[in-house]
Amino acid sequence: MTQAGLWIGAGSSMGLAVGAGLAEWRRARRRSLDRVGWVPWTGIQVAALFAAAILAILALKT
């Protein structure tokens, strides 16, 4: 994998983490408390941040 591909992956993972954070923020501020979601946005955010960090470290090393 080239360095550019690693940076693209890191940026995509960071975008996913930001999107998951926004989705969790929206779910926390929902009007109808009975409408709970089934997507674990916090877990997705943590996994995406971890992936972004690993990909960025690998991109810096190459």
C-alpha positions in Angstrom: 0.0 0.0 0.0 1.4 3.4 -0.9 1.7 6.3 1.3 -1.1 8.2 -0.5 -3.4 5.2 0.0 -2.7 5.2 3.7 -3.4 8.9 4.0 -6.7 8.5 2.1 -7.6 5.7 4.5 -6.7 7.8 7.5 -8.8 10.7 6.2 -11.8 8.4 5.4 -11.6 6.9 8.9 -11.5 10.4 10.4 -14.5 11.4 8.4 -16.4 8.3 9.6 -15.4 9.1 13.2 -16.8 12.7 12.8 -20.0 11.4 11.2 -20.5 8.9 14.0 -19.9 11.6 16.6 -22.6 13.7 14.9 -25.0 10.8 14.8 -24.5 10.1 18.5 -25.0 13.8 19.3 -28.2 13.8 17.4 -29.4 10.6 19.1 -28.6 12.1 22.5 -30.7 15.2 21.7 -33.7 13.4 20.1 -37.2 14.6 21.0 -38.9 11.2 21.3 -37.1 9.2 23.9 -38.9 6.1 22.8 -37.2 6.1 19.4 -33.9 4.5 20.4 -31.4 3.6 17.7 -29.7 0.3 17.1 -26.4 1.5 15.7 -23.6 1.6 18.3 -22.2 5.1 17.2 -19.8 5.4 20.1 -18.2 2.0 19.2 -18.0 3.0 15.6 -16.4 6.3 16.5 -13.7 4.7 18.7 -12.9 2.1 16.0 -12.6 4.7 13.3 -10.4 6.9 15.4 -8.2 3.9 16.2 -8.0 3.0 12.5 -7.2 6.6 11.6 -4.4 6.7 14.1 -2.9 3.4 12.9 -3.1 4.4 9.2 -1.5 7.8 9.9 1.3 6.2 11.9 1.9 3.8 9.0 1.8 6.6 6.5 4.4 8.6 8.4 6.7 5.6 8.7 6.8 5.0 4.9 
